[in-house]
């Protein structure tokens, strides 16, 4: 189980929950299960080709996942996954 920290600008899509606990062994697994529970998050996290939006970063236990192959990043049991959107918009 991992705890996903939802940024305030996305909480309207998670019933105002600041944190959601989901299962998964990789970042891809965790995000897939998060989207299963809250489908509206998909378009906020991924583009139409299934790639993570360039303005979104993920941290697993305080370590930023690399842009390349980041979805394969392991998520150990009890990890905290933080979704970090860029605030400047470019």
Secondary structure, 3 states (H helix, E strand, C coil): CEEEECCHHHHHHCCCCCEEEECCCEHHHHHHHHHHHCHHHHHHHECCCCCECCCEEEEECCEECCCCCHHHCECCCCCEEEEEECCCCC
